[in-house]
Amino acid sequence: MRLLPTLFCGAALTVAALVSPVAVADDQLAASMCDYVAADDKNRLRKVLSDYRLRLRNIYDGVVCNGESLVRHAFKSNAADVGEFIVKQLPGSAVGASGDIAWAEANGFSASPLLAVLKSRAGEGD
């Protein structure tokens, strides 16, 4: 009778030990990506995506920098090159549906070159 609870506890501990390092690695990866966006370092962002074999469109929704999406973080950091890279990696429909254009206009980023790229990708033009 004691064998079944012991096996169950052992399996639960093993699963917990295997899952925890992945979460920490994901947090570190996201933090690195946020740092590269803030520094407007497109090459390093590209390299980390390549090294981990990630596609930005697949992970974009899961990466949050200071409570904002990567594009909004790029606006706030005045990182036009990285912002343009991010926008070009996303589907146009996702860019249009994100609400980033209205957010940028409402927060005083109307003069940013990134806004023109965002509008172009979303199909709104100027």
C-alpha contacts under 8 A as a table, 3 or more apart, distances in Angstrom:
res1	aa1	res2	aa2	distance
1	M	4	L	6.27
1	M	5	P	7.78
2	R	5	P	5.76
2	R	6	T	6.27
3	L	6	T	5.19
3	L	7	L	6.12
4	L	7	L	5.20
4	L	8	F	6.16
5	P	8	F	5.00
5	P	9	C	6.10
6	T	9	C	5.23
6	T	10	G	6.11
7	L	10	G	5.07
7	L	11	A	6.11
8	F	11	A	5.17
8	F	12	A	6.18
9	C	12	A	5.06
9	C	13	L	6.18
10	G	13	L	5.22
10	G	14	T	6.19
11	A	14	T	5.10
11	A	15	V	6.21
12	A	15	V	5.23
12	A	16	A	6.15
13	L	16	A	5.05
13	L	17	A	6.10
14	T	17	A	5.15
14	T	18	L	6.27
15	V	18	L	5.15
15	V	19	V	6.16
16	A	19	V	5.27
16	A	20	S	6.19
17	A	20	S	5.69
17	A	21	P	7.37
18	L	21	P	6.50
18	L	22	V	7.43
19	V	22	V	5.56
19	V	23	A	6.73
20	S	23	A	5.34
20	S	24	V	6.54
21	P	24	V	5.11
21	P	25	A	6.10
22	V	25	A	5.02
22	V	26	D	6.10
23	A	26	D	5.08
23	A	27	D	6.22
24	V	27	D	5.09
24	V	28	Q	6.21
25	A	28	Q	5.08
25	A	29	L	6.10
26	D	29	L	5.02
26	D	30	A	6.11
27	D	30	A	5.12
27	D	31	A	6.09
28	Q	31	A	5.02
28	Q	32	S	6.12
29	L	32	S	5.09
29	L	33	M	6.21
30	A	33	M	5.03
30	A	34	C	6.20
30	A	63	V	5.79
30	A	64	V	7.43
30	A	65	C	7.90
31	A	34	C	5.06
31	A	35	D	6.22
31	A	65	C	7.45
32	S	35	D	5.04
32	S	36	Y	6.22
33	M	36	Y	5.10
33	M	37	V	6.23
33	M	45	L	6.13
33	M	48	V	7.77
34	C	37	V	5.11
34	C	38	A	6.17
34	C	64	V	7.86
34	C	65	C	5.66
34	C	70	L	7.21
34	C	73	H	7.75
35	D	38	A	5.09
35	D	39	A	6.14
36	Y	39	A	5.06
36	Y	40	D	6.03
36	Y	41	D	5.14
36	Y	42	K	7.13
36	Y	44	R	6.52
36	Y	45	L	5.86
37	V	40	D	4.96
37	V	41	D	6.24
37	V	42	K	7.38
37	V	45	L	7.36
37	V	70	L	7.39
37	V	73	H	7.24
37	V	74	A	5.93
37	V	77	S	7.60
37	V	79	A	6.59
37	V	82	V	6.00
37	V	83	G	7.56
38	A	41	D	7.79
38	A	73	H	7.11
38	A	74	A	6.41
38	A	77	S	5.19
38	A	78	N	7.80
38	A	79	A	6.48
39	A	77	S	7.64
39	A	79	A	7.10
40	D	74	A	7.74
40	D	77	S	7.86
40	D	78	N	7.82
40	D	79	A	4.67
40	D	80	A	7.19
40	D	81	D	6.35
40	D	82	V	5.39
41	D	44	R	5.68
41	D	45	L	6.47
41	D	81	D	7.89
41	D	82	V	6.50
42	K	45	L	5.14
42	K	46	R	6.05
42	K	81	D	6.67
42	K	82	V	4.98
42	K	85	F	7.21
43	N	46	R	5.07
43	N	47	K	6.10
44	R	47	K	4.91
44	R	48	V	6.16
45	L	48	V	5.32
45	L	49	L	6.30
46	R	49	L	5.23
46	R	50	S	6.14
47	K	50	S	4.96
47	K	51	D	5.91
48	V	51	D	5.03
48	V	52	Y	6.18
49	L	52	Y	5.44
49	L	53	R	5.80
49	L	54	L	4.95
49	L	55	R	6.67
49	L	56	L	7.32
50	S	53	R	4.81
50	S	54	L	6.30
51	D	54	L	7.84
54	L	58	N	7.40
54	L	59	I	7.51
55	R	58	N	5.43
55	R	59	I	6.78
56	L	59	I	5.36
56	L	60	Y	5.50
56	L	86	I	7.38
56	L	89	Q	6.35
56	L	90	L	7.15
57	R	60	Y	5.42
57	R	89	Q	6.31
57	R	90	L	5.19
57	R	91	P	7.40
58	N	61	D	7.66
59	I	62	G	5.41
59	I	63	V	6.59
60	Y	63	V	5.59
60	Y	69	S	7.82
60	Y	70	L	7.39
61	D	64	V	7.62
61	D	69	S	7.46
63	V	69	S	6.80
63	V	70	L	7.00
64	V	67	G	5.66
64	V	68	E	5.44
64	V	69	S	5.14
64	V	70	L	6.55
65	C	68	E	5.20
65	C	69	S	6.20
65	C	70	L	6.49
65	C	73	H	6.40
66	N	73	H	7.77
68	E	72	R	5.89
68	E	73	H	5.98
69	S	72	R	5.31
69	S	73	H	6.09
70	L	73	H	4.98
70	L	74	A	6.12
70	L	83	G	7.75
70	L	86	I	7.69
71	V	74	A	4.97
71	V	75	F	6.35
71	V	83	G	5.70
71	V	86	I	6.94
71	V	87	V	7.30
71	V	100	D	7.54
72	R	75	F	4.98
72	R	76	K	6.25
72	R	100	D	6.97
72	R	104	A	7.68
73	H	76	K	5.11
73	H	77	S	6.04
74	A	77	S	5.04
74	A	78	N	5.91
74	A	79	A	4.85
74	A	80	A	6.75
74	A	82	V	6.94
74	A	83	G	5.32
75	F	78	N	5.12
75	F	79	A	6.29
75	F	80	A	7.21
75	F	83	G	7.29
75	F	104	A	7.59
75	F	109	F	7.27
75	F	112	S	7.81
75	F	114	L	7.32
76	K	79	A	7.75
79	A	82	V	5.69
79	A	83	G	5.96
80	A	83	G	4.94
80	A	84	E	5.95
80	A	112	S	7.77
80	A	113	P	6.66
80	A	114	L	5.36
81	D	84	E	5.22
81	D	85	F	6.31
82	V	85	F	4.96
82	V	86	I	6.15
83	G	86	I	5.10
83	G	87	V	6.14
83	G	114	L	6.43
84	E	87	V	5.12
84	E	88	K	6.11
84	E	114	L	6.19
84	E	117	V	6.41
84	E	118	L	7.69
85	F	88	K	5.25
85	F	89	Q	6.36
86	I	89	Q	5.22
86	I	90	L	6.65
87	V	90	L	5.39
87	V	95	V	7.11
87	V	117	V	7.50
87	V	118	L	6.49
87	V	121	R	7.19
88	K	91	P	7.61
88	K	121	R	7.16
90	L	94	A	6.67
90	L	95	V	6.72
91	P	94	A	5.32
91	P	95	V	6.46
92	G	95	V	5.06
92	G	96	G	6.19
92	G	121	R	5.28
92	G	122	A	4.88
92	G	123	G	7.27
93	S	96	G	5.14
93	S	97	A	6.12
93	S	122	A	6.40
94	A	97	A	5.13
94	A	98	S	5.97
94	A	122	A	7.94
95	V	98	S	5.34
95	V	99	G	7.68
95	V	100	D	7.40
95	V	118	L	7.08
95	V	121	R	6.94
95	V	122	A	5.49
96	G	99	G	6.71
96	G	100	D	7.80
96	G	101	I	7.70
96	G	119	K	7.86
96	G	121	R	7.78
96	G	122	A	4.52
96	G	123	G	7.60
98	S	101	I	7.92
99	G	102	A	5.57
99	G	103	W	6.20
100	D	103	W	4.90
100	D	104	A	5.95
101	I	104	A	5.21
101	I	105	E	6.27
101	I	115	L	6.77
101	I	118	L	6.81
101	I	119	K	6.87
102	A	105	E	5.19
102	A	106	A	6.03
103	W	106	A	5.13
103	W	107	N	6.08
104	A	107	N	5.19
104	A	108	G	6.37
104	A	109	F	5.07
104	A	110	S	6.66
104	A	115	L	7.13
105	E	108	G	5.55
105	E	109	F	5.58
105	E	110	S	5.17
106	A	109	F	7.60
108	G	111	A	7.81
109	F	112	S	5.34
109	F	115	L	7.27
110	S	115	L	6.65
111	A	115	L	7.55
112	S	115	L	5.55
112	S	116	A	7.40
113	P	116	A	5.41
113	P	117	V	6.72
114	L	117	V	5.09
114	L	118	L	6.12
115	L	118	L	4.92
115	L	119	K	6.11
116	A	119	K	5.15
116	A	120	S	6.06
116	A	125	G	7.56
116	A	126	D	6.54
117	V	120	S	5.06
117	V	121	R	6.11
118	L	121	R	5.24
118	L	122	A	6.15
119	K	122	A	5.07
119	K	123	G	6.09
119	K	124	E	5.07
119	K	125	G	5.45
119	K	126	D	6.61
120	S	123	G	5.10
120	S	124	E	5.89
120	S	125	G	4.91
120	S	126	D	7.29
121	R	124	E	7.70
122	A	125	G	7.91
